[in-house]
Amino acid sequence: MSTKTIVILIIALIILLLIIQNLDIIGIDLLFWSIQVSLLLIILFPFLLGIIFGWILGSLYRKKK
């Protein structure tokens, strides 16, 4: 296995452990709305957005070169 694959697997394992330990339901107040959502989604959503944006920006950067 390459170093990149090992690093990705370790990061995925750490994120998985973090998510498993945070399954509580929390309340979020947004101006006039109040919703109950799992902390799992609060952690996972920004993580996935970061992966997607990083992938897009990386591919745009490679095309520029």
Secondary structure, DSSP 8 states (H G I E B T S, - for coil): --HHHHHHHHHHHHHHHHHHT---EEEEEETTEEEEEEHHHHHHHHHHHHHHHHHHHHHHHHHH-
